Amino acid sequence: MKQGCSQITFSECITDIQKKHCFSLRYRIYCEMLSYESENSSKMERDEFDDAARHFTIKSDGVDVGCFRVIQNGSTYLKKYISSDGICEISRFIILPEYRHPALLCNVIHKLIESDERLGLTPAYMIIKKSLARFAWISGVKIVKASPYFDLNGARAVYLFDKAKSIENHTQAS
Protein backbone atom coordinates (compact mmCIF):
# COMPACT_ATOMS: atom_id res chain seq x y z
CA MET A 1 0.00 0.00 0.00
CA LYS A 2 1.12 3.56 -0.59
CA GLN A 3 2.21 5.49 2.48
CA GLY A 4 -0.70 7.31 4.11
CA CYS A 5 -3.37 5.04 2.57
CA SER A 6 -5.84 3.16 4.69
CA GLN A 7 -5.76 -0.61 5.08
CA ILE A 8 -8.45 -2.05 2.79
CA THR A 9 -9.96 -5.47 3.47
CA PHE A 10 -12.90 -7.40 2.05
CA SER A 11 -15.13 -9.56 4.22
CA GLU A 12 -17.37 -12.12 2.57
CA CYS A 13 -20.93 -12.02 3.88
CA ILE A 14 -21.93 -15.56 4.77
CA THR A 15 -24.87 -15.13 7.13
CA ASP A 16 -28.26 -13.64 6.28
CA ILE A 17 -27.57 -10.79 8.72
CA GLN A 18 -24.32 -9.92 6.94
CA LYS A 19 -26.03 -10.03 3.54
CA LYS A 20 -28.88 -7.83 4.79
CA HIS A 21 -26.25 -5.31 5.88
CA CYS A 22 -25.00 -5.18 2.25
CA PHE A 23 -28.54 -4.85 0.92
CA SER A 24 -29.21 -1.94 3.29
CA LEU A 25 -25.96 -0.20 2.24
CA ARG A 26 -27.00 -0.65 -1.40
CA TYR A 27 -30.48 0.70 -0.61
CA ARG A 28 -28.97 3.85 0.82
CA ILE A 29 -27.08 4.52 -2.43
CA TYR A 30 -29.20 2.98 -5.23
CA CYS A 31 -32.65 3.88 -3.88
CA GLU A 32 -32.36 6.89 -1.57
CA MET A 33 -29.40 8.77 -3.02
CA LEU A 34 -29.37 7.99 -6.75
CA SER A 35 -33.00 6.86 -7.29
CA TYR A 36 -31.81 4.06 -9.61
CA GLU A 37 -34.26 1.70 -7.91
CA SER A 38 -37.60 2.34 -6.20
CA GLU A 39 -37.70 2.88 -2.48
CA ASN A 40 -39.46 0.14 -0.49
CA SER A 41 -40.59 -0.56 3.06
CA SER A 42 -37.90 -3.20 3.69
CA LYS A 43 -35.12 -0.63 3.08
CA MET A 44 -33.20 -3.32 1.20
CA GLU A 45 -32.00 -3.15 -2.41
CA ARG A 46 -32.14 -6.61 -3.99
CA ASP A 47 -32.53 -8.15 -7.42
CA GLU A 48 -32.72 -11.51 -9.15
CA PHE A 49 -28.93 -12.04 -9.03
CA ASP A 50 -28.51 -11.74 -5.25
CA ASP A 51 -29.44 -15.29 -4.25
CA ALA A 52 -26.67 -16.80 -6.38
CA ALA A 53 -24.10 -14.02 -5.82
CA ARG A 54 -21.27 -13.76 -3.29
CA HIS A 55 -21.49 -10.57 -1.23
CA PHE A 56 -18.61 -8.63 0.33
CA THR A 57 -18.25 -5.62 2.58
CA ILE A 58 -15.38 -3.21 1.97
CA LYS A 59 -13.58 -2.12 5.12
CA SER A 60 -11.13 0.75 5.49
CA ASP A 61 -9.11 0.45 8.71
CA GLY A 62 -11.81 -1.92 10.03
CA VAL A 63 -14.79 0.36 9.26
CA ASP A 64 -17.45 -0.65 6.70
CA VAL A 65 -17.22 1.88 3.86
CA GLY A 66 -19.02 0.01 1.07
CA CYS A 67 -19.80 -3.31 -0.53
CA PHE A 68 -19.93 -5.27 -3.78
CA ARG A 69 -21.12 -8.60 -5.05
CA VAL A 70 -19.69 -11.18 -7.41
CA ILE A 71 -21.94 -12.84 -9.97
CA GLN A 72 -20.43 -16.01 -11.39
CA ASN A 73 -20.92 -16.11 -15.18
CA GLY A 74 -22.22 -12.53 -15.12
CA SER A 75 -25.54 -10.72 -15.27
CA THR A 76 -27.92 -10.40 -18.18
CA TYR A 77 -26.24 -7.15 -19.20
CA LEU A 78 -22.78 -8.71 -19.28
CA LYS A 79 -24.01 -11.71 -21.27
CA LYS A 80 -25.24 -9.40 -24.03
CA TYR A 81 -21.68 -8.36 -24.80
CA ILE A 82 -19.29 -11.17 -23.89
CA SER A 83 -19.26 -14.93 -23.53
CA SER A 84 -19.67 -15.15 -19.79
CA ASP A 85 -18.90 -18.81 -19.03
CA GLY A 86 -16.18 -19.10 -16.40
CA ILE A 87 -15.90 -15.39 -15.69
CA CYS A 88 -17.25 -13.26 -12.91
CA GLU A 89 -18.84 -9.86 -12.72
CA ILE A 90 -18.19 -7.45 -9.90
CA SER A 91 -21.39 -5.46 -9.48
CA ARG A 92 -23.35 -3.30 -7.06
CA PHE A 93 -19.98 -1.79 -6.16
CA ILE A 94 -20.51 1.13 -3.78
CA ILE A 95 -18.49 3.36 -1.51
CA LEU A 96 -20.59 5.33 0.98
CA PRO A 97 -20.54 9.09 0.28
CA GLU A 98 -18.94 10.02 3.60
CA TYR A 99 -15.93 7.85 2.74
CA ARG A 100 -15.75 8.54 -0.99
CA HIS A 101 -12.50 10.21 -1.97
CA PRO A 102 -9.99 9.48 -4.73
CA ALA A 103 -7.31 7.89 -2.53
CA LEU A 104 -9.76 5.42 -0.98
CA LEU A 105 -11.38 4.56 -4.31
CA CYS A 106 -7.96 3.99 -5.87
CA ASN A 107 -6.94 1.81 -2.93
CA VAL A 108 -10.13 -0.28 -3.13
CA ILE A 109 -9.80 -0.87 -6.87
CA HIS A 110 -6.14 -1.91 -6.50
CA LYS A 111 -7.07 -4.26 -3.63
CA LEU A 112 -9.75 -5.86 -5.82
CA ILE A 113 -7.18 -6.49 -8.53
CA GLU A 114 -4.61 -7.86 -6.07
CA SER A 115 -7.22 -10.12 -4.41
CA ASP A 116 -8.93 -11.44 -7.54
CA GLU A 117 -7.47 -14.97 -7.52
CA ARG A 118 -7.91 -15.44 -3.75
CA LEU A 119 -11.55 -14.34 -4.01
CA GLY A 120 -12.17 -16.35 -7.18
CA LEU A 121 -12.57 -13.25 -9.33
CA THR A 122 -10.75 -14.28 -12.50
CA PRO A 123 -11.28 -12.99 -15.03
CA ALA A 124 -13.10 -10.02 -13.51
CA TYR A 125 -15.45 -7.71 -15.39
CA MET A 126 -17.36 -4.63 -14.25
CA ILE A 127 -20.04 -2.56 -15.93
CA ILE A 128 -19.01 1.01 -15.19
CA LYS A 129 -19.30 4.62 -16.27
CA LYS A 130 -16.65 6.16 -18.47
CA SER A 131 -15.62 8.53 -15.65
CA LEU A 132 -14.83 5.62 -13.30
CA ALA A 133 -12.96 3.80 -16.09
CA ARG A 134 -10.90 6.93 -16.73
CA PHE A 135 -10.20 7.35 -13.00
CA ALA A 136 -9.13 3.70 -12.72
CA TRP A 137 -6.81 4.07 -15.73
CA ILE A 138 -5.22 7.26 -14.35
CA SER A 139 -4.77 5.47 -11.00
CA GLY A 140 -2.77 2.69 -12.65
CA VAL A 141 -5.55 0.11 -12.98
CA LYS A 142 -5.40 -1.18 -16.53
CA ILE A 143 -8.82 -2.01 -17.84
CA VAL A 144 -9.95 -3.02 -21.30
CA LYS A 145 -13.28 -1.86 -22.70
CA ALA A 146 -15.13 -5.01 -23.80
CA SER A 147 -18.40 -3.56 -25.13
CA PRO A 148 -19.88 -0.44 -26.64
CA TYR A 149 -21.55 2.00 -24.25
CA PHE A 150 -25.18 1.21 -23.43
CA ASP A 151 -27.79 2.78 -21.18
CA LEU A 152 -27.96 1.38 -17.66
CA ASN A 153 -28.69 4.29 -15.34
CA GLY A 154 -26.55 6.36 -17.68
CA ALA A 155 -23.97 5.42 -20.29
CA ARG A 156 -21.88 2.43 -19.19
CA ALA A 157 -19.71 -0.25 -20.79
CA VAL A 158 -18.30 -3.63 -19.82
CA TYR A 159 -14.64 -3.48 -18.76
CA LEU A 160 -12.15 -6.28 -18.12
CA PHE A 161 -9.55 -5.69 -15.42
CA ASP A 162 -6.02 -6.54 -16.53
CA LYS A 163 -4.43 -7.82 -13.33
CA ALA A 164 -0.84 -8.23 -14.56
CA LYS A 165 -0.50 -4.70 -15.93
CA SER A 166 -2.35 -3.13 -12.98
CA ILE A 167 -0.20 -4.79 -10.31
CA GLU A 168 2.97 -3.95 -12.22
CA ASN A 169 1.99 -0.27 -12.42
CA HIS A 170 0.79 -0.13 -8.79
CA THR A 171 4.07 -1.69 -7.57
CA GLN A 172 6.14 0.77 -9.57
CA ALA A 173 4.14 3.70 -8.15
CA SER A 174 4.49 2.55 -4.50
Secondary structure as UniProt FT lines:
FT   TURN            3..4
FT   STRAND          8..13
FT   HELIX           16..26
FT   HELIX           27..33
FT   TURN            41..42
FT   TURN            48..49
FT   HELIX           50..52
FT   STRAND          54..60
FT   TURN            61..62
FT   STRAND          63..72
FT   HELIX           76..79
FT   TURN            80..81
FT   TURN            85..86
FT   STRAND          88..95
FT   HELIX           97..99
FT   HELIX           102..115
FT   TURN            116..120
FT   STRAND          124..129
FT   HELIX           130..138
FT   TURN            139..140
FT   STRAND          143..145
FT   STRAND          150..151
FT   STRAND          155..161
FT   HELIX           163..173
//
